[in-house]
Amino acid sequence: MTPAFAKISKVLAASLGITIDELIKSFERAEKADYSAVCELMHLGFGDAGNLAPEVIAWRYFDFSSHCSDMFVLRYQNQIIGAVGAEPIRVKLDHAEVEGIRAGDIVVHPEHMRQGIGAWMNLCLQENFPVVMAMGSNENSTTMVRRIFKPMNCRHHLKILFSTQRYLEFRGWSPLLTKAVTLLAVLPLALVRYVFFKMLPRGYRIEVVDNTDNFPDFFNNPDYRQPHANIVMRSAQYCRWRYDLNPKSSFKVFEFYKKNQLSGYAIVKKNGREANDDWQLMDWDLLPSLRNQKHLRLLFSGVVNWVAHQHAESLSVMASDSLSLESLVHSGFSHRAVEDGFYLWAQPDISTTVLDEKRWFLTFCDTDEAL
């Protein structure tokens, strides 16, 4: 038990009138029977948040059979007073693989706020897992999260515009001027896309489908290896859970074929209900022999061209590795911001490369805000 965890455990146990051992034993994995109580607690803590609708909670945190979701609860006097939704993960560090947990939504019962329960639950995860990731924070948790995790300033946000209408409206332009400039910008924006567009060579093709049914062919390919970077490892099973079974959002899957072999993929999501809303490029990968700027640009060009024909306003993407960033820029995307929003903790015996911001491969797939 680390000194920080021992100290906060002593204070929290005293405030609840129980022993430290009783406190630690009260924090455990949820059971299916806890679903209703957790939904009620999430509603008390967050209100009617779309990311925490009952069907989303059931999929994201109580689908235990998938081995992709998890939920930890703190019990006190026959009541759940705290909960942490999480994803079990395997993190690749160089040539090693490490078990970990990705903490998602964390909530404390309103009657037990300001007792340090949120911080204690995060520290409890750190006591039990070699690597703990926290993807994001809010105004209520930012200070706490930054105190017990290392902020990783490596999330680069990029965007390509297909129309300037929403962009100008957001900045307060008048409707008349917005309409005029939007019409004038159609041709220049199309020309920019044309300059960056890469035609698929003979022997290549991209199929756009609604599910990841063919992903076992990709991940089970004997030539497949996870990207040579720090990455939360993907799999066909994980992608099926993340995209096909997702009750909140719908996705389009871009299958990248070379000589009729599934050699890569990309996932996009419409980030709104209207056809001309922003879309998000969620995730991508290629077989190791094709992980270069040439083939990433072919894949990204196919995605950009398809989304543009859906009358989208824009296409957003988040990336962290240099190869993806360079390929995105050379595909017409422009930088918008760099932020942390990704917080990390690792036990002392884990390789220090885990804390190297430049070695991480991150996409919207790894975030809470892009469910």
BELMOQUI-V725960 format. One record per pair of residues at least 12 apart in sequence whose C-alpha atoms are under 7 Angstrom apart, sorted by sequence separation. I is the first residue (numbers start at 0). J is the second residue. D is the distance in Angstrom with one decimal. If there is no record, write none. Layout:
i={I,I}
j={J,J}
d={D,D}
This chain:
i={71,87,88,105,253,267,268,70,71,87,88,164,252,253,267,268,70,86,87,164,252,266,267,38,69,70,85,86,251,252,266,69,85,86,218,250,251,266,68,69,85,164,218,250,251,265,266,68,69,84,85,163,250,265,67,68,83,84,162,249,264,265,67,83,84,215,264,83,84,214,263,264,83,263,82,83,162,262,263,60,82,262,60,81,82,118,81,80,81,161,211,80,100,211,99,31,99,100,101,102,103,292,296,300,98,99,100,101,102,103,295,299,98,99,100,101,211,210,278,277,280,292,296,275,276,277,278,279,280,281,274,275,276,277,278,279,280,274,275,277,278,279,320,320,320,319,320,29,209,211,319,28,29,209,210,319,28,29,208,209,255,318,27,28,207,208,217,318,26,27,207,208,216,217,317,26,27,207,317,26,206,207,25,26,205,206,25,205,206,205,204,205,204,203,204,203,202,203,202,44,44,223,224,44,222,223,41,44,40,282,281,282,281,282,281,199,197,197,11,197,11,196,8,7,4,248,229,0,229,230,228,229,230,228,229,230,228,93,195,196,93,195,92,93,195,92,91,90,91,192,90,91,90,91,89,90,88,89,161,161,162,161,162,160,161,160,159,160,158,159,158,159,158,157,158,157,156,157,156,155,156,154,155,154,155,154,153,67,159,159,158,159,157,158,157,158,157,158,156,157,156,156,155,156,155,154,155,153,154,153,154,152,153,58,152,151,150,151,55,150,151,54,55,150,149,150,148,149,148,149,148,153,136,152,135,151,134,135,134,133,134,133,132,133,132,131,132,131,130,131,130,129,130,129,134,134,92,103}
j={83,99,100,117,265,279,280,83,84,100,101,177,265,266,280,281,84,100,101,178,266,280,281,53,84,85,100,101,266,267,281,85,101,102,234,266,267,282,85,86,102,181,235,267,268,282,283,86,87,102,103,181,268,283,86,87,102,103,181,268,283,284,87,103,104,235,284,104,105,235,284,285,105,285,105,106,185,285,286,84,106,286,85,106,107,143,107,107,108,188,238,108,128,239,128,61,129,130,131,132,133,322,326,330,129,130,131,132,133,134,326,330,130,131,132,133,243,243,311,311,314,326,330,310,311,312,313,314,315,316,310,311,312,313,314,315,316,311,312,314,315,316,357,358,359,359,360,70,250,252,360,70,71,251,252,361,71,72,251,252,298,361,71,72,251,252,261,362,71,72,252,253,261,262,362,72,73,253,363,73,253,254,73,74,253,254,74,254,255,255,255,256,256,256,257,257,257,258,258,106,107,286,287,108,286,287,106,109,108,362,362,363,363,364,364,297,296,297,114,300,115,300,119,119,122,370,353,126,358,359,358,359,360,359,360,361,360,227,329,330,228,330,228,229,331,229,229,229,230,331,230,231,231,232,231,232,231,232,307,311,312,312,313,312,313,313,313,314,313,314,314,315,315,315,316,316,316,317,317,317,318,317,318,318,319,319,319,237,331,332,332,333,332,333,333,334,334,335,334,335,335,336,336,337,337,337,338,337,338,338,339,338,339,245,339,339,339,341,246,341,342,246,247,342,342,343,342,343,343,344,344,356,340,356,340,356,340,341,341,341,342,342,342,343,343,343,344,344,344,345,345,345,346,346,366,367,353,367}
d={5.2,6.2,5.4,7.0,5.0,5.5,6.6,5.8,6.4,4.7,6.6,6.1,6.0,6.2,4.5,6.8,4.5,5.7,6.4,7.0,4.8,6.0,5.4,6.1,6.1,5.8,6.5,5.0,5.8,6.7,5.3,5.0,5.4,6.6,6.3,6.7,5.3,5.4,6.1,5.5,4.4,5.5,6.3,5.6,6.5,5.6,6.5,4.6,6.7,6.2,5.1,5.3,4.7,4.2,5.6,6.3,6.8,5.2,6.5,6.3,5.4,6.8,5.9,6.8,5.2,5.4,5.7,5.8,6.3,5.3,5.4,6.6,4.4,4.0,5.7,6.6,6.6,5.7,6.1,5.8,5.4,5.5,6.6,5.6,6.7,6.4,4.4,5.8,6.1,6.3,6.9,4.9,6.7,5.9,5.5,6.7,5.8,6.5,5.8,6.0,6.5,6.7,5.7,6.3,6.6,4.6,5.1,4.6,5.0,6.7,6.2,6.6,6.9,5.7,6.4,5.9,6.8,5.7,6.9,6.1,6.8,5.3,5.9,5.4,5.6,5.3,6.2,5.5,6.1,6.8,6.6,4.0,5.3,4.8,4.7,4.8,5.1,6.2,5.0,5.7,6.2,5.8,6.7,6.8,6.2,6.3,5.3,5.4,6.6,6.8,5.6,5.8,5.3,5.2,6.2,5.5,4.3,5.8,6.0,5.9,6.9,5.5,5.4,6.2,6.6,5.2,5.8,5.1,6.8,5.7,5.6,6.5,6.8,6.4,5.2,5.6,6.7,4.7,5.8,4.4,5.7,6.3,5.5,6.5,6.3,5.1,5.2,5.4,6.8,4.7,6.2,6.1,5.2,5.6,6.7,4.6,5.8,6.3,5.1,6.0,6.8,5.5,6.4,6.8,7.0,6.4,6.4,6.9,6.4,5.7,6.2,6.5,4.8,5.8,5.4,6.4,6.8,5.6,6.5,5.8,6.9,5.5,7.0,6.6,6.1,6.9,6.6,6.9,5.6,6.0,5.3,4.5,5.2,5.7,6.0,7.0,6.2,6.5,6.6,6.8,6.3,5.2,6.7,6.8,5.7,4.9,5.4,6.9,5.4,6.3,5.7,6.5,4.6,6.5,5.8,5.9,6.4,5.7,6.3,6.6,5.1,5.3,6.8,6.4,5.2,4.4,5.6,6.7,6.9,5.4,5.6,6.6,4.4,5.9,6.2,5.3,5.9,6.2,4.5,5.5,6.7,6.3,5.4,6.0,5.8,5.3,5.5,6.5,6.4,4.7,5.2,6.3,5.9,5.5,5.3,6.7,4.4,6.9,6.1,5.2,5.5,5.2,6.0,6.2,4.5,5.6,6.7,6.7,5.3,6.4,5.9,5.3,5.9,7.0,3.8,5.0,5.9,5.5,6.2,6.1,5.7,6.8,6.5,4.6,5.3,6.6,5.5,5.1,5.2,6.2,5.3,5.8,6.9,6.8,4.5,6.0,6.1,5.8,4.8,6.1,6.2,5.0,5.8,6.4,4.7,6.0,6.5,5.3,5.9,6.4,4.5,5.7,6.6,5.2,5.6,6.3,6.5,6.9}
